[in-house]
Amino acid sequence: MTEATTSPNVAPRFAIDKATIDTITVVVARIALVAALGLIGLSKFTAGEAAAIQPLLQHSPLFSWMYSILSVQAVSNLFGVAELTTVVLILLRPVSPRAAMLGGAFAIVTFLSTLTFLFSTPGAIVFHGLAVLGEPGAFLIKDLALLTASLVVFGDAVAAGGWRRSAIT
């Protein structure tokens, strides 16, 4: 017998290969992204969430114009539809890597957009000798992790063939 199997002070070694870790990473990222976007998307159809996102959107040079043509609830509903559509596209990964790639791209755009609120929303970043997150910033910083999950999901879909050109071209 070897030292590793007879010595009580040696912990057993578990061998997990890189491919298994990569698969687990992608699956966990997809589940986390779908759960977060699904719950966030559903909440957009409530009056409370519509009111909560209004200050973020009103100060955004990218989105403030929407309130000149739509109501507070209609703007929120529009974002809810976009987020739930993104969820459905990501969930199509087993049957359509191309749809999942599009969903991943939508998620990337979503979280890049929401991260801009850190710079456009008053109080998101406050200065007390150094920059710290204010209440809106503390709420928004999670989108950095969701952006990372979006990139993982997008990359997986591309690797699975989502980027291939159509045979009709």
N, C-alpha and C positions, 0 to 999 in steps of 0.2 A: 504494500500500500504506500501511497505517497504521503508526504507530510500534510498536504492540504486536506486529506480525508481522515487522518488520524489525530491531528492536533485540535484540541478543543478551542484554542485561541484564534483559529483561522476561520473567518466567515466564509460561507459557501459563495462561490462565484456564479452569478447569473449572466449568461451570455445572451444578449439581445443584439441582433445585427442592426446596422444602419437602416436597412430597408424597412424593418419592423418599426423602428423609431420614427422614420419618415412617415409611414402610413398612419401611425397613431397620431402624430402631429397634425396631419392633414384632416383626419377624421374629427379630432377634438376641435380644431380651428373651424371646421365647417359646422359642427354642432353648436359651438359657442356663437358663431356669427348668425346662424339661422335663428337661434333662440333669442339673441339680443335684438336683431332687426325685426323679427316677428313680433315680439312684445312691444318694441318701440313703435312699430308700424301700426299695430292695433290700437295703441293708446292715442295715436293722432286723431282718431275719430271721436274723442271725448272733448268736451268743452274745456276741461281743466288743462289738458295737454295743449290744446290750441292756444289758450291764454299763456301758458308757460313758455312756449316757443316764440311767441310774438315779439318780446323784447330782443331776442337773439336775431330774428329775421329783420326787424325794423332797423337795426343798426348796421345791417350788412349791405355793402354796396352790390353784392351779387343778388340779393333776394328782396330788398326793401320795396322795389317796384311792384311786387306782387299784390301788396295791400291796396294799391291804387285801382286795381281791377277786380279783386276778389275779396270776399269777407274773411275775417280771421279764421272762421271754421273751415271755409272752402280751401284756404291756403294749407291749413293743417291736414285736411282730407287728401289733398293732392300729394303731400309728402307721404302720408300713410299708404296711398295706393302705390307710389313709387317704391317704398320700402318693402311692401308685401309682394310686389312684382319681382323685386330683387331676390327675395326669399324663395319664391317659386322657381325662378331660373337656377338658383344655386342648388336647389333640391333635385333638379333634373339631371344632375351630374352622371348618375348611373346609365342613363339612356341618351344623353346629349351633352358631351363635353363642351360643344359650342355654346349651348344655352347657359351652361354653368360658367363658361368664360365670360359671357356677356353679363351674367349676374355678378360675377366677381368684379368686373370693370365698373358696373353700376355702384357696387359697394365701395370701391376705391374712390370714385368721384364723390359719393355721399360723405365719406369721412374726411376726405381732403377739404370738402366744402365746409363741413361743420367745424373743422379745426381752424378755419379762418375766423370763426366767431371769437376765438381767443384774442384776436387783434382788433376786431371791430366792436365788440361789446364792452361798454363802459363797466369797469370794475372786474373784468375777467382776469386781468393781470394788474396787481397793485404794487406800488413801490414803497417799501419801508426800509430804506437803505439798500435793499436788493429786491429784485422782482420776485413776488410770490403770487400764488394763485388766489384770486378772490373767489367768492361763492360761485359765480358763473364759470370761472375757470376750473374750479374743482369738479364741477358737473361735466365740463367738456373734455377734460383730459383723458377720460376713458376711451374717447374716440381714437386716440393714438394706438391703443391696443387693438381696437376693432379694425383700424386701418391695416395693422399687421396681419390680422386674421384674414382680411380681404385679400391681401397680397398672396398669402399662402393658398387660399382657395382659387384665386385666379391662376397662379402658377401651376397648380395641380391640373386645372382644366386645360391649360395650354399644353402641358406635358401629355395629357391623355388624348390629344388630337384636336382640341378645340380651335387651333389656329390653322389647321389644314385648309387649303383652298378647295373650293367646290370643284367637282369633276366637270361641271357645266361650263367653266370659264374658258 
